[in-house]
Amino acid sequence: MGSKTKFGFAAFVAAGLIASAGFTYADAQAQQGDTEISIAPQPEASADPVFISEEVVQPLPEENASEADETAQVADAATPQAASLRELVAEVDAPATLSRQLECLAGAVYFEARGEPIEGQLAVAQVIINRAESSAFPSDYCGVVTQRSQFSFVKNGVIPSRRSNAAAWERARKIARIAHEGMWNSAAEDSLYFHATYVKPSWARKKVARATIKTHIFYR
């Protein structure tokens, strides 16, 4: 069989198959009658993700800002406002009850400096606080005050309990509170030592003088 004959025969066979396939599909449609064939729509391809180029900031509720303002106002109201230390001492309340540490601090102010001006009393309290914060001394007020050979009013490590001057004791309690809560800056600043002006201890030559308040000189 020649190549042309083979090609013609193959074309005839292919046409027959196509006709047969077409008849089968039409016949199937006739058998189904009026039944509709529905094809579910294909979901659309998802869009590409959208990126936001700017930072999204959610504002805080206004009531939170109001609460913060009210808290600040309460804190300001709780802190006495005074133009001088004398005014502050007059305005602040003496603690009705004292912790052990504040009692030691107030006791040192009373016995060591009750005859000094209030600036000098505050300076003594500041020295005790500075020592408690220094690694060279005991870490609390009572330990600083009762340390051996540091304060002459302490006997055998005990602070006297007898306080005959009620007004001076109330003022000492106020000074202790003011110093402990940092309500007023003392002229003593970071002093760790002090002595009376009528004595000249040898150690003073190696220290830096910070302030002289009436009969006391304060050193760092």
Order of alpha helices (4+ residues) and beta strands (2+ residues): alpha-alpha-alpha-alpha-alpha-alpha-alpha-beta-beta-beta
